[in-house]
Amino acid sequence: MHFLHLVQLYQPAPSGAARYFIEIGERLVREGHRVTVLATDAFDLEHFWRRGRRSIPEPVGEHNGVQIRRFPARRLPGPWLLYPIIRRLMVEASRAGRLSLPLLYRMAALTPRLPALERYLRESPELADVALVHSTNITLDFALVPVLRWAERRRVPHICTPFVHLGEPGNPQILRYYSMPHQIDMLRRSAAVITQTGLERRFLAQAGVPDQIMHTIGVGVNPEEVLGGDGERFRREHNISGPVVLTIGTAAFDKGTPHVVQAMQRLWAQGVGATWVQIGPLMEHFQQFYAGLPEADKNRTRLLGFVPDGTRRDALAAANVFVLPSRTDSFGIVFLEAWCYGVPVVGAAAGGVPEVITDGTNGLLVPFGDVAALAGAFGCLLHDGELARALGAAGRARVLRELTWEQKYAQVRAVYQAMVR
């Protein structure tokens, strides 16, 4: 069969959604199916609204048997602030409920736009035998709208994995950009919706998505691919002698990265000789925040940006504590990677993370933005080796028991089979 995947940022872009679809797509190919990924030319998220950001120039590619078609993002002329202004106006228009649907669908396609994708969907003979479409990232709706309409015209089943970011409990600041009426409408029009956690599923059901079309699956890891890192090599290469507090992910406010730095500053002031390591892209506002730090604090950090998989594994092997106190994670696959090494994890009590980390059992949860609580969690795990080992071991046991890709793919594949039938 021929399966069509829409993934706005795809390999080699360092995206959680990309890793999710890489696992599904490459396994389908190994089973003898054909998979085509529709992606943009963006390497990082900021490319969608800011010129000069890193992009992927090759329009056609292939990765482990998966065919890739990339389409350039076209922005409206004007300052980069135009994008957040339009998104904020869409949130305000959402107050009218379903009456705002026609307007929201039009505004979603203003900027960025993907005219080459729309042309490809209209004209390409490659798509004649597509049996199923699977899309993602409901907040990047500019790409979903044309693909959903194409699937409806062709009467091809459409599955969406929306990766809804629930944000902090009781605070709609993040969630409102993932639950506008047209976004909920797109999910209602889908043949199936795959959610990451029960929290996400319950929210969508309350928002009007039929529960009978939803499937709560989540994500997994391949322990044999994650393991094999050399912690001592990492320490030598980066001149680190003491404990390592590791973060993997985009350095941004919503990911809690500035709060991690501020928590580390408290520990450094208490004489704790730990080094903070950051792997992943740096958003501009974080770079500005980091530039204002004292040189002594910068010397206690290692900002590595994008790194090869081998370096990532070495960093995990070197870590004493893994932290990602984000309010914009639907699941948090990096927690599973840390658990593969038996590393204790710290997350925020926000998004879907409370269904991944059980506080006090396999990790620690703190309120988003609570620097004092973060510092306390780091300090506790760095000083109490027995607790750190117990939490890491419990996390590793959970991964092996229920969070491998072999297990998760079987669940996704069952949804595919049901939709094709």
Kinemage of the C-alpha trace (Angstrom):
@kinemage 1
@onewidth
@group {chain A} dominant
@subgroup {mainchain}
@vectorlist {calphas} color= white
{ca met a 1} P 0.000 0.000 0.000
{ca his a 2} L 0.986 3.639 -0.440
{ca phe a 3} L 0.825 5.794 2.707
{ca leu a 4} L 1.122 9.584 2.693
{ca his a 5} L 2.555 11.365 5.747
{ca leu a 6} L 2.433 15.122 6.359
{ca val a 7} L 5.214 16.214 8.734
{ca gln a 8} L 6.001 19.938 8.707
{ca leu a 9} L 9.580 19.449 9.980
{ca tyr a 10} L 11.150 16.175 8.887
{ca gln a 11} L 14.535 14.489 8.896
{ca pro a 12} L 17.173 15.837 9.320
{ca ala a 13} L 15.263 18.528 11.253
{ca pro a 14} L 15.471 17.732 14.995
{ca ser a 15} L 11.737 17.446 15.642
{ca gly a 16} L 9.864 15.111 17.969
{ca ala a 17} L 7.125 14.729 15.356
{ca ala a 18} L 9.783 13.861 12.767
{ca arg a 19} L 11.170 11.102 14.977
{ca tyr a 20} L 7.641 9.779 15.504
{ca phe a 21} L 6.981 9.545 11.758
{ca ile a 22} L 10.458 8.211 10.991
{ca glu a 23} L 9.709 5.227 13.215
{ca ile a 24} L 6.303 4.595 11.670
{ca gly a 25} L 7.308 5.271 8.064
{ca glu a 26} L 10.488 3.209 8.037
{ca arg a 27} L 8.754 0.249 9.663
{ca leu a 28} L 6.021 0.418 7.032
{ca val a 29} L 8.691 0.406 4.318
{ca arg a 30} L 10.353 -2.644 5.863
{ca glu a 31} L 6.988 -4.381 5.655
{ca gly a 32} L 6.938 -3.741 1.928
{ca his a 33} L 4.748 -0.641 1.797
{ca arg a 34} L 5.460 2.641 0.053
{ca val a 35} L 5.658 5.815 2.160
{ca thr a 36} L 5.829 9.393 0.924
{ca val a 37} L 6.443 12.228 3.375
{ca leu a 38} L 5.254 15.742 2.567
{ca ala a 39} L 7.371 18.255 4.495
{ca thr a 40} L 8.424 21.888 4.339
{ca asp a 41} L 11.930 23.191 3.737
{ca ala a 42} L 12.220 24.316 7.379
{ca phe a 43} L 15.049 22.984 9.536
{ca asp a 44} L 13.749 24.719 12.647
{ca leu a 45} L 10.446 26.231 13.740
{ca glu a 46} L 11.480 29.868 13.428
{ca his a 47} L 11.940 29.434 9.663
{ca phe a 48} L 8.153 29.606 9.303
{ca trp a 49} L 8.032 33.262 10.333
{ca arg a 50} L 11.606 34.609 10.144
{ca arg a 51} L 13.866 34.914 7.135
{ca gly a 52} L 17.473 33.843 7.481
{ca arg a 53} L 16.763 30.773 9.588
{ca arg a 54} L 18.200 27.407 8.626
{ca ser a 55} L 16.391 25.525 5.862
{ca ile a 56} L 16.749 22.311 3.847
{ca pro a 57} L 17.215 23.179 0.167
{ca glu a 58} L 16.736 19.734 -1.430
{ca pro a 59} L 13.139 19.449 -2.718
{ca val a 60} L 13.307 15.670 -3.134
{ca gly a 61} L 15.011 13.149 -0.906
{ca glu a 62} L 14.968 9.636 0.461
{ca his a 63} L 15.762 8.286 3.914
{ca asn a 64} L 15.857 4.558 4.620
{ca gly a 65} L 13.340 3.870 1.880
{ca val a 66} L 10.931 6.699 2.747
{ca gln a 67} L 10.426 9.180 -0.096
{ca ile a 68} L 10.514 12.850 0.950
{ca arg a 69} L 8.989 15.826 -0.872
{ca arg a 70} L 9.836 19.235 0.615
{ca phe a 71} L 7.929 22.414 -0.211
{ca pro a 72} L 9.173 25.968 0.441
{ca ala a 73} L 7.400 28.071 3.048
{ca arg a 74} L 6.294 31.428 1.623
{ca arg a 75} L 5.714 34.321 4.018
{ca leu a 76} L 3.700 37.481 3.529
{ca pro a 77} L 5.869 40.570 2.982
{ca gly a 78} L 6.476 42.489 6.163
{ca pro a 79} L 8.141 42.049 9.566
{ca trp a 80} L 8.395 38.664 11.241
{ca leu a 81} L 5.939 39.852 13.901
{ca leu a 82} L 3.196 39.482 11.305
{ca tyr a 83} L 2.955 35.758 12.048
{ca pro a 84} L 2.348 36.019 15.823
{ca ile a 85} L -0.023 38.943 15.226
{ca ile a 86} L -2.144 36.871 12.830
{ca arg a 87} L -2.137 33.917 15.240
{ca arg a 88} L -3.252 36.173 18.091
{ca leu a 89} L -6.033 37.610 15.913
{ca met a 90} L -7.133 34.038 15.171
{ca val a 91} L -7.348 33.314 18.891
{ca glu a 92} L -9.509 36.417 19.365
{ca ala a 93} L -11.722 35.450 16.415
{ca ser a 94} L -12.178 32.029 18.010
{ca arg a 95} L -14.399 33.627 20.646
{ca ala a 96} L -17.204 33.465 18.068
{ca gly a 97} L -17.021 29.654 18.125
{ca arg a 98} L -17.999 27.736 14.999
{ca leu a 99} L -19.274 30.962 13.428
{ca ser a 100} L -15.604 31.880 12.966
{ca leu a 101} L -14.715 28.723 10.977
{ca pro a 102} L -14.617 30.250 7.458
{ca leu a 103} L -12.513 33.183 8.657
{ca leu a 104} L -10.112 30.973 10.638
{ca tyr a 105} L -9.533 28.620 7.721
{ca arg a 106} L -8.662 31.604 5.505
{ca met a 107} L -6.382 33.173 8.118
{ca ala a 108} L -4.569 29.872 8.710
{ca ala a 109} L -3.445 29.904 5.075
{ca leu a 110} L -2.138 33.493 5.057
{ca thr a 111} L 1.387 32.970 6.325
{ca pro a 112} L 3.322 30.885 5.875
{ca arg a 113} L 1.842 29.446 2.689
{ca leu a 114} L 2.750 26.318 0.756
{ca pro a 115} L 1.637 26.968 -2.843
{ca ala a 116} L 3.956 24.284 -4.206
{ca leu a 117} L 2.358 21.698 -1.902
{ca glu a 118} L -1.116 22.649 -3.094
{ca arg a 119} L 0.033 22.364 -6.707
{ca tyr a 120} L 1.612 18.964 -6.018
{ca leu a 121} L -1.616 17.697 -4.457
{ca arg a 122} L -3.615 18.873 -7.475
{ca glu a 123} L -1.335 17.611 -10.210
{ca ser a 124} L 0.954 14.791 -9.078
{ca pro a 125} L 0.239 11.320 -10.536
{ca glu a 126} L 2.351 9.844 -7.696
{ca leu a 127} L -0.633 10.159 -5.361
{ca ala a 128} L -3.133 8.174 -7.397
{ca asp a 129} L -2.758 5.022 -5.271
{ca val a 130} L -2.569 6.584 -1.779
{ca ala a 131} L -4.534 4.419 0.650
{ca leu a 132} L -4.267 6.573 3.781
{ca val a 133} L -3.032 10.005 4.896
{ca his a 134} L -1.460 10.607 8.322
{ca ser a 135} L -0.770 14.209 9.397
{ca thr a 136} L 0.482 15.926 12.516
{ca asn a 137} L 1.094 19.177 14.452
{ca ile a 138} L -2.352 20.756 14.696
{ca thr a 139} L -0.879 24.168 15.530
{ca leu a 140} L 0.959 24.224 12.171
{ca asp a 141} L -2.429 24.137 10.478
{ca phe a 142} L -1.304 25.966 7.328
{ca ala a 143} L -0.038 22.595 6.064
{ca leu a 144} L -2.892 20.456 7.373
{ca val a 145} L -5.702 22.367 5.671
{ca pro a 146} L -4.787 21.542 2.032
{ca val a 147} L -3.908 17.926 2.866
{ca leu a 148} L -7.170 17.299 4.726
{ca arg a 149} L -9.182 18.803 1.872
{ca trp a 150} L -7.277 16.674 -0.645
{ca ala a 151} L -8.002 13.524 1.390
{ca glu a 152} L -11.695 14.395 1.606
{ca arg a 153} L -11.962 14.998 -2.136
{ca arg a 154} L -10.255 11.665 -2.847
{ca arg a 155} L -12.197 9.892 -0.082
{ca val a 156} L -8.930 8.742 1.431
{ca pro a 157} L -8.976 8.107 5.218
{ca his a 158} L -7.190 10.866 7.155
{ca ile a 159} L -5.506 10.214 10.513
{ca cys a 160} L -4.139 13.067 12.622
{ca thr a 161} L -1.675 12.927 15.490
{ca pro a 162} L -2.197 16.516 16.701
{ca phe a 163} L 0.403 16.701 19.514
{ca val a 164} L -1.804 19.112 21.453
{ca his a 165} L 0.195 21.133 23.983
{ca leu a 166} L -2.006 21.414 27.043
{ca gly a 167} L 0.214 23.896 28.875
{ca glu a 168} L -0.077 24.510 32.596
{ca pro a 169} L -3.211 23.379 34.430
{ca gly a 170} L -5.679 26.234 34.566
{ca asn a 171} L -3.676 28.466 32.211
{ca pro a 172} L -5.001 28.602 28.605
{ca gln a 173} L -2.078 30.679 27.286
{ca ile a 174} L -0.551 27.769 25.339
{ca leu a 175} L -3.615 25.604 24.805
{ca arg a 176} L -5.637 28.238 22.942
{ca tyr a 177} L -3.229 27.989 19.973
{ca tyr a 178} L -3.991 24.243 19.687
{ca ser a 179} L -7.751 24.286 20.180
{ca met a 180} L -9.199 26.965 17.902
{ca pro a 181} L -12.546 26.028 16.317
{ca his a 182} L -11.054 25.221 12.911
{ca gln a 183} L -8.413 22.990 14.517
{ca ile a 184} L -11.057 21.043 16.424
{ca asp a 185} L -13.115 20.925 13.213
{ca met a 186} L -10.189 19.336 11.329
{ca leu a 187} L -9.903 16.656 14.005
{ca arg a 188} L -13.656 16.012 13.911
{ca arg a 189} L -13.419 15.548 10.141
{ca ser a 190} L -10.608 12.995 10.470
{ca ala a 191} L -11.194 9.265 10.333
{ca ala a 192} L -9.008 8.773 13.418
{ca val a 193} L -7.094 10.892 15.934
{ca ile a 194} L -4.066 9.473 17.766
{ca thr a 195} L -3.423 11.133 21.136
{ca gln a 196} L -0.344 10.844 23.312
{ca thr a 197} L -1.968 10.693 26.739
{ca gly a 198} L -5.330 10.329 28.408
{ca leu a 199} L -5.038 13.992 29.394
{ca glu a 200} L -4.931 15.032 25.737
{ca arg a 201} L -7.762 12.671 24.822
{ca arg a 202} L -10.047 13.919 27.603
{ca phe a 203} L -9.444 17.522 26.634
{ca leu a 204} L -10.240 16.872 22.964
{ca ala a 205} L -13.374 14.936 23.898
{ca gln a 206} L -14.559 17.913 25.949
{ca ala a 207} L -13.766 20.171 22.978
{ca gly a 208} L -16.045 18.138 20.716
{ca val a 209} L -13.864 15.482 19.084
{ca pro a 210} L -15.808 12.170 19.143
{ca asp a 211} L -14.200 9.806 21.606
{ca gln a 212} L -14.852 6.822 19.350
{ca ile a 213} L -12.394 8.093 16.712
{ca met a 214} L -9.575 8.685 19.230
{ca his a 215} L -6.805 6.220 20.076
{ca thr a 216} L -4.398 6.928 22.945
{ca ile a 217} L -1.016 5.427 22.070
{ca gly a 218} L 1.916 7.718 22.918
{ca val a 219} L 5.478 7.218 21.722
{ca gly a 220} L 8.380 4.915 22.429
{ca val a 221} L 12.115 4.429 22.039
{ca asn a 222} L 14.412 1.767 20.641
{ca pro a 223} L 16.673 1.035 23.629
{ca glu a 224} L 19.249 -0.733 21.451
{ca glu a 225} L 19.660 2.479 19.399
{ca val a 226} L 19.713 4.817 22.403
{ca leu a 227} L 22.238 2.851 24.446
{ca gly a 228} L 25.950 2.608 23.758
{ca gly a 229} L 27.063 6.081 24.848
{ca asp a 230} L 30.433 6.740 26.460
{ca gly a 231} L 30.049 9.148 29.358
{ca glu a 232} L 33.766 9.418 30.096
{ca arg a 233} L 34.496 10.345 26.492
{ca phe a 234} L 31.878 13.093 26.672
{ca arg a 235} L 33.388 14.503 29.863
{ca arg a 236} L 36.887 14.509 28.380
{ca glu a 237} L 35.807 16.153 25.131
{ca his a 238} L 33.912 18.913 26.943
{ca asn a 239} L 36.252 19.314 29.912
{ca ile a 240} L 33.711 18.355 32.585
{ca ser a 241} L 34.845 16.911 35.895
{ca gly a 242} L 31.793 17.127 38.191
{ca pro a 243} L 28.127 16.147 37.966
{ca val a 244} L 26.233 16.780 34.727
{ca val a 245} L 22.705 18.185 34.523
{ca leu a 246} L 21.510 17.546 30.956
{ca thr a 247} L 18.746 19.122 28.858
{ca ile a 248} L 17.848 17.948 25.353
{ca gly a 249} L 15.359 20.051 23.422
{ca thr a 250} L 14.804 23.516 22.030
{ca ala a 251} L 16.205 26.189 24.358
{ca ala a 252} L 13.146 28.383 24.873
{ca phe a 253} L 11.017 29.919 27.606
{ca asp a 254} L 8.125 27.504 27.055
{ca lys a 255} L 10.556 24.615 27.439
{ca gly a 256} L 11.627 26.041 30.807
{ca thr a 257} L 15.243 26.520 29.707
{ca pro a 258} L 15.815 29.922 31.382
{ca his a 259} L 14.373 28.453 34.587
{ca val a 260} L 16.910 25.626 34.427
{ca val a 261} L 19.743 28.160 34.193
{ca gln a 262} L 18.353 30.167 37.115
{ca ala a 263} L 18.008 27.000 39.186
{ca met a 264} L 21.597 26.070 38.382
{ca gln a 265} L 22.705 29.538 39.475
{ca arg a 266} L 21.205 28.841 42.897
{ca leu a 267} L 23.126 25.590 43.146
{ca trp a 268} L 26.354 27.235 42.009
{ca ala a 269} L 25.881 29.898 44.682
{ca gln a 270} L 25.655 27.064 47.233
{ca gly a 271} L 28.952 25.623 46.019
{ca val a 272} L 27.545 22.743 43.929
{ca gly a 273} L 30.091 22.037 41.175
{ca ala a 274} L 27.683 20.750 38.524
{ca thr a 275} L 27.804 21.576 34.799
{ca trp a 276} L 24.666 22.228 32.779
{ca val a 277} L 24.682 20.824 29.227
{ca gln a 278} L 22.137 21.948 26.621
{ca ile a 279} L 21.628 20.003 23.377
{ca gly a 280} L 19.227 21.358 20.768
{ca pro a 281} L 18.397 24.551 18.852
{ca leu a 282} L 18.550 27.920 20.608
{ca met a 283} L 15.608 30.270 20.140
{ca glu a 284} L 16.612 33.905 19.725
{ca his a 285} L 15.057 35.063 22.989
{ca phe a 286} L 17.066 32.426 24.874
{ca gln a 287} L 20.275 33.519 23.169
{ca gln a 288} L 19.601 37.060 24.371
{ca phe a 289} L 18.961 35.788 27.909
{ca tyr a 290} L 22.149 33.711 27.864
{ca ala a 291} L 24.256 36.605 26.560
{ca gly a 292} L 23.446 38.528 29.750
{ca leu a 293} L 24.768 35.848 32.106
{ca pro a 294} L 27.992 36.397 34.078
{ca glu a 295} L 31.024 34.841 32.423
{ca ala a 296} L 31.587 32.633 35.463
{ca asp a 297} L 28.127 31.085 34.968
{ca lys a 298} L 28.663 30.637 31.235
{ca asn a 299} L 31.840 28.712 32.044
{ca arg a 300} L 29.692 26.233 34.000
{ca thr a 301} L 27.514 25.532 30.968
{ca arg a 302} L 27.945 23.810 27.616
{ca leu a 303} L 25.609 24.939 24.825
{ca leu a 304} L 26.129 22.314 22.136
{ca gly a 305} L 23.263 23.059 19.743
{ca phe a 306} L 22.729 20.346 17.124
{ca val a 307} L 24.923 17.306 17.717
{ca pro a 308} L 25.409 13.900 16.036
{ca asp a 309} L 23.541 10.956 17.506
{ca gly a 310} L 26.794 9.603 18.961
{ca thr a 311} L 27.361 12.786 20.966
{ca arg a 312} L 23.759 12.687 22.156
{ca arg a 313} L 24.249 9.140 23.437
{ca asp a 314} L 27.521 10.085 25.135
{ca ala a 315} L 25.798 13.013 26.861
{ca leu a 316} L 23.040 10.729 28.163
{ca ala a 317} L 25.660 8.308 29.455
{ca ala a 318} L 27.432 11.166 31.246
{ca ala a 319} L 24.319 12.700 32.815
{ca asn a 320} L 23.601 12.561 36.531
{ca val a 321} L 20.229 14.282 36.131
{ca phe a 322} L 18.070 14.909 33.059
{ca val a 323} L 15.759 17.929 33.092
{ca leu a 324} L 13.131 19.295 30.717
{ca pro a 325} L 10.647 21.434 32.717
{ca ser a 326} L 8.498 22.218 29.657
{ca arg a 327} L 4.882 23.289 29.365
{ca thr a 328} L 4.784 22.472 25.642
{ca asp a 329} L 5.380 18.732 25.515
{ca ser a 330} L 2.603 16.308 24.658
{ca phe a 331} L 4.682 13.377 25.931
{ca gly a 332} L 8.444 13.911 26.117
{ca ile a 333} L 10.330 11.152 24.321
{ca val a 334} L 13.639 12.440 25.726
{ca phe a 335} L 12.585 11.298 29.194
{ca leu a 336} L 12.461 7.751 27.838
{ca glu a 337} L 15.954 8.115 26.389
{ca ala a 338} L 17.314 9.240 29.767
{ca trp a 339} L 15.558 6.332 31.468
{ca cys a 340} L 17.303 3.897 29.121
{ca tyr a 341} L 20.510 4.930 30.930
{ca gly a 342} L 18.869 4.799 34.352
{ca val a 343} L 19.160 8.587 34.681
{ca pro a 344} L 16.631 10.276 37.013
{ca val a 345} L 14.457 12.878 35.306
{ca val a 346} L 12.840 16.171 36.282
{ca gly a 347} L 9.857 17.552 34.362
{ca ala a 348} L 7.140 20.148 34.768
{ca ala a 349} L 3.641 19.331 35.975
{ca ala a 350} L 2.274 20.571 32.658
{ca gly a 351} L 1.236 19.256 29.248
{ca gly a 352} L 1.108 15.479 28.961
{ca val a 353} L 4.215 14.952 31.124
{ca pro a 354} L 2.318 14.054 34.357
{ca glu a 355} L 1.140 10.872 32.598
{ca val a 356} L 4.741 10.035 31.646
{ca ile a 357} L 6.547 10.892 34.902
{ca thr a 358} L 5.003 9.665 38.149
{ca asp a 359} L 6.281 12.108 40.759
{ca gly a 360} L 8.421 10.371 43.370
{ca thr a 361} L 8.230 7.005 41.589
{ca asn a 362} L 10.247 7.342 38.371
{ca gly a 363} L 11.122 11.052 38.437
{ca leu a 364} L 10.255 14.404 39.951
{ca leu a 365} L 7.669 16.973 38.821
{ca val a 366} L 7.747 20.688 39.625
{ca pro a 367} L 5.391 23.537 38.711
{ca phe a 368} L 6.330 25.204 35.433
{ca gly a 369} L 8.533 28.241 36.025
{ca asp a 370} L 9.192 27.461 39.709
{ca val a 371} L 12.952 28.076 39.931
{ca ala a 372} L 13.137 27.280 43.652
{ca ala a 373} L 11.414 23.926 43.136
{ca leu a 374} L 13.746 23.122 40.237
{ca ala a 375} L 16.826 23.924 42.284
{ca gly a 376} L 15.461 21.769 45.093
{ca ala a 377} L 14.864 18.848 42.719
{ca phe a 378} L 18.356 19.104 41.206
{ca gly a 379} L 19.966 19.399 44.603
{ca cys a 380} L 18.024 16.434 45.960
{ca leu a 381} L 19.005 14.142 43.079
{ca leu a 382} L 22.650 15.255 43.035
{ca his a 383} L 23.043 14.673 46.771
{ca asp a 384} L 20.859 11.588 47.280
{ca gly a 385} L 22.444 8.939 45.088
{ca glu a 386} L 20.167 6.191 46.367
{ca leu a 387} L 17.015 8.113 45.415
{ca ala a 388} L 18.477 9.066 42.026
{ca arg a 389} L 19.306 5.443 41.227
{ca ala a 390} L 15.867 4.221 42.363
{ca leu a 391} L 13.994 6.754 40.225
{ca gly a 392} L 16.175 6.044 37.185
{ca ala a 393} L 15.775 2.283 37.586
{ca ala a 394} L 11.981 2.613 37.857
{ca gly a 395} L 11.922 4.695 34.682
{ca arg a 396} L 14.081 2.176 32.822
{ca ala a 397} L 11.815 -0.655 33.898
{ca arg a 398} L 8.773 1.205 32.580
{ca val a 399} L 10.437 1.822 29.216
{ca leu a 400} L 11.272 -1.858 28.761
{ca arg a 401} L 7.829 -2.896 29.938
{ca glu a 402} L 5.597 -0.649 27.830
{ca leu a 403} L 7.375 2.191 26.010
{ca thr a 404} L 9.401 0.657 23.198
{ca trp a 405} L 8.698 1.408 19.544
{ca glu a 406} L 8.065 -2.254 18.869
{ca gln a 407} L 5.065 -2.028 21.193
{ca lys a 408} L 3.884 1.399 20.041
{ca tyr a 409} L 4.190 0.681 16.335
{ca ala a 410} L 1.940 -2.358 16.704
{ca gln a 411} L -0.765 -0.072 18.105
{ca val a 412} L -0.357 2.523 15.337
{ca arg a 413} L -0.357 -0.221 12.703
{ca ala a 414} L -3.659 -1.549 14.073
{ca val a 415} L -5.221 1.895 13.553
{ca tyr a 416} L -3.914 1.963 9.972
{ca gln a 417} L -5.387 -1.468 9.284
{ca ala a 418} L -8.763 -0.473 10.685
{ca met a 419} L -8.869 2.710 8.589
{ca val a 420} L -7.892 0.949 5.355
{ca arg a 421} L -10.568 -1.681 5.878
